[in-house]
Amino acid sequence: MRLLSFAVAALAVIALVVSQQSGSAGILGLGVVGVLLAFATFRATTIPFFLKIFSGIFGTEYVLFGAGTLMAQIGLWPTAWQAVAPPASLATTVAVFGILIYLVSFVPVVQRIARIASPYFESSEPQIANLGPFGRYRMRLGTFAVALVVFLIVLNQAQVGISLRINFFYRDFNNALQEKNAPVFWEQLVNVFCVWAAISVISYLIETVAQSVLLIRWREWMAAEYNRRWLGNGNHYRISLAGTADNPDQRISEDTRSFLNQTYSFSLTLITQVSTLVSFSIVLWSIPVAITVPGTDIVIPGFIFWATLVYAALATWVTHLIGKPLIALEFEQERREANFRFALARLREYSEQIALMRGEGAERRHLSETFGGIVDNFYRLLWRKLKLTTFTLSYNQANVVIPYVLLAPYYFGGQIAFGVLTQVASAFGRVETAMSFFINSYQSIASYLASINRLTTFEQAIAKADAQAAGGEGAAIDITEKPVKDATIETLALNLPNGQPIVQASDLALPAGRATLMIGPSGSGKSTLFRALAGIWPFGEGKVATPQGQRMLVLPQRPYLPQGSLRAALAYPSEPDVFSDAEIHAAMEKVKLGHLTGRLDEVDLWGQRLSGGEQQRLAVARALLAKPDWLFLDEATASLDEKLEGEIYEVIRRELPQASIVSIGHRSTLRAMHDELIAMEKNADGTFSPRAKSMAEAG
Ligand SMILES: Nc1ncnc2c1ncn2[C@@H]1O[C@H](COP(=O)(O)OP(=O)(O)OP(=O)(O)O)[C@@H](O)[C@H]1O
């Protein structure tokens, strides 16, 4: 960017010198705007990367177009190409864009957009870019993405040029009609219209492909990145405990999609619209009609341009006034939709429990209440949209006749030809479309802002969870690997998410190589203590020392079975193919699941097919395969009868003789299967403390 800013500055200085010699106001403007652009480009090193791309494009275009203009001015431009010499207004326009990009980088919402959008373009992952007939290239992902955006921006600008050319065709074509000039009519139709219309169609086709590729790749990257960060460090659990971001599924799927589509649409379409606005404004400005200030002789040039500007600015303001409440309403609507989807998904997951309890009535009521919320907000949205649409539709209708009304006196007075009248009507339409871009897209702006909000709060929630995991804010439970034999709780005070203390512990050793049973009243915090030892409970403080380099596995009461085959469920969280068939069969036989060995590769909803006891035995088979150094069982065999539970514990101790085992359980028969005992005892302040006991002491 620094280098580019020097090139811009150099060109601006040359333009200023040339303007002194030639006295051209256009070149002077080019120089002045260039100086400002050089400053903006120099400072642009500090703006987010996504905006830098635009800044870079406009800086480069200024240098290219500006150099062309100056060459034409000092007579260095080839005479054969005189017709296509870039006018000073072109470079000036792109310079204004470059300055605008720098200025909007200070707007908070633009900063938020750019912060979410930038990482994809900065990514340095290697990848293959398949350019079809042009070959396959290895390049950084970010480079490919930037190249695609640059290509699309330049293509969009070229399309504005094409439509400008077609606008001039209208003038000549209609004049030929009015003058009944058949040769010019046919010449214009065949040599001008057909050629430019074909170029226009092809450019739109190329744009569609390039744009779709950019968007799907960008979305793929963002979804993978959010998944990585959301799942990393157990953040998904921390976020759900802290309640800092509801419905993460909606944020990763829906919001990412709409954010990308709209960021693309707003940034590129905006540039196209502003380019259109500037180029066609020049057309409107050059129409030879002017008004005089009433009561004076002062002539205001560019009457039709000013009339269009005031008209559209007024309409934009009114739209903003009517449409503003839509932003909050759209946000609310998305939230309610996500809650409804979540309620349906939960119903599907707990279908058996609901059917057994005949809970369908309660579920129906809950669903209809949740949907009722959608409907309520929908009507509020509808009412607001109706008001907005009434205005935008009337406005769009009026646009068709406004240019004719404005120019009628000049046309009937013979000041302008019919061709000019139609050209103005078409240019007015283009300027209007560009100006009313904001008006017509107000509704999508509202939902866009809602998506930006949700993605920003999601990113903040992930960052907060990351900070907790990394020992930053709120991570007061320090679990460190040390050269110790036993896992030792030095001090530990656990709280509920609302801050209420539940467990106090100090100087408690979980002996290595032994089987320890933890008992205590329901709700005394045994599972919470396990969660804290596993490093996923963030509320509280303390110090825990764990033996170095040892692997820990926790088996909860309700095991999680992932979607897919039984083999995948057994290997989870490892890949399905890390264990041989023989190892898997042996583990299944040991936990008495031999009858399922023939169905290893069957894909099913295993979490709903297997009995509770079978699911618990499957989890034990998982532990036998994974061979952890520490095995924590949180009522992990509670669904088995006492005899089977005893047999399974025997298998665990026989197959994992080196493992240290810590179990939570209520049954007294479990004591015979353990060597040590820890009991949760109630303190005077209502909290519980784990204390080592002898089996006899515990009674
Ligand atoms: N995410 C949470 N939010 C709020 N309260 C929680 C949360 N998780 C646990 N609790 C509360 O913490 C207390 C301890 O729960 P925990 O599951 O640790 O008890 P437990 O001793 O394992 O009980 P049980 O023997 O019944 O399984 C309970 O009162 C429970 O309601």
The ligand as an SDF file (V2000), in Angstrom:
LIG
                    3D

 31 33  0  0  0  0  0  0  0  0999 V2000
  -25.2370  -25.9940   33.9440 N   0  0  0  0  0  0  0  0  0  0  0  0
  -25.7770  -25.8630   35.1620 C   0  0  0  0  0  0  0  0  0  0  0  0
  -26.4780  -24.7670   35.4540 N   0  0  0  0  0  0  0  0  0  0  0  0
  -27.0290  -24.5980   36.6810 C   0  0  0  0  0  0  0  0  0  0  0  0
  -26.9460  -25.5130   37.6670 N   0  0  0  0  0  0  0  0  0  0  0  0
  -26.2520  -26.6500   37.4330 C   0  0  0  0  0  0  0  0  0  0  0  0
  -25.6390  -26.8870   36.1710 C   0  0  0  0  0  0  0  0  0  0  0  0
  -25.0440  -28.0900   36.2270 N   0  0  0  0  0  0  0  0  0  0  0  0
  -25.2610  -28.5830   37.4740 C   0  0  0  0  0  0  0  0  0  0  0  0
  -25.9960  -27.7210   38.1920 N   0  0  0  0  0  0  0  0  0  0  0  0
  -26.4360  -27.8820   39.5960 C   0  0  0  0  0  0  0  0  0  0  0  0
  -25.3050  -28.2090   40.3510 O   0  0  0  0  0  0  0  0  0  0  0  0
  -25.6390  -29.0980   41.3830 C   0  0  0  0  0  0  0  0  0  0  0  0
  -24.7020  -30.3000   41.3450 C   0  0  0  0  0  0  0  0  0  0  0  0
  -24.9890  -31.0400   40.1790 O   0  0  0  0  0  0  0  0  0  0  0  0
  -24.1990  -32.3840   39.8770 P   0  0  0  0  0  0  0  0  0  0  0  0
  -24.7320  -32.9330   38.6180 O   0  0  0  0  0  0  0  0  0  0  0  0
  -22.7670  -32.1200   39.9820 O   0  0  0  0  0  0  0  0  0  0  0  0
  -24.6410  -33.2770   41.1190 O   0  0  0  0  0  0  0  0  0  0  0  0
  -24.3620  -34.8010   41.4010 P   0  0  0  0  0  0  0  0  0  0  0  0
  -23.7990  -34.8720   42.7600 O   0  0  0  0  0  0  0  0  0  0  0  0
  -23.5910  -35.4220   40.3090 O   0  0  0  0  0  0  0  0  0  0  0  0
  -25.8600  -35.3420   41.3950 O   0  0  0  0  0  0  0  0  0  0  0  0
  -26.4460  -36.7910   41.0210 P   0  0  0  0  0  0  0  0  0  0  0  0
  -25.9050  -37.7410   42.0420 O   0  0  0  0  0  0  0  0  0  0  0  0
  -27.9120  -36.5880   41.1520 O   0  0  0  0  0  0  0  0  0  0  0  0
  -26.0210  -37.0890   39.6240 O   0  0  0  0  0  0  0  0  0  0  0  0
  -27.0910  -29.4750   41.1740 C   0  0  0  0  0  0  0  0  0  0  0  0
  -27.8790  -28.7260   42.0800 O   0  0  0  0  0  0  0  0  0  0  0  0
  -27.3670  -29.0580   39.7590 C   0  0  0  0  0  0  0  0  0  0  0  0
  -28.7060  -28.6320   39.6090 O   0  0  0  0  0  0  0  0  0  0  0  0
  1  2  1  0
  2  3  1  0
  2  7  2  0
  3  4  2  0
  4  5  1  0
  5  6  2  0
  6  7  1  0
  6 10  1  0
  7  8  1  0
  8  9  2  0
  9 10  1  0
 10 11  1  0
 11 12  1  0
 11 30  1  0
 12 13  1  0
 13 14  1  0
 13 28  1  0
 14 15  1  0
 15 16  1  0
 16 17  2  0
 16 18  1  0
 16 19  1  0
 19 20  1  0
 20 21  2  0
 20 22  1  0
 20 23  1  0
 23 24  1  0
 24 25  2  0
 24 26  1  0
 24 27  1  0
 28 29  1  0
 28 30  1  0
 30 31  1  0
M  END
$$$$
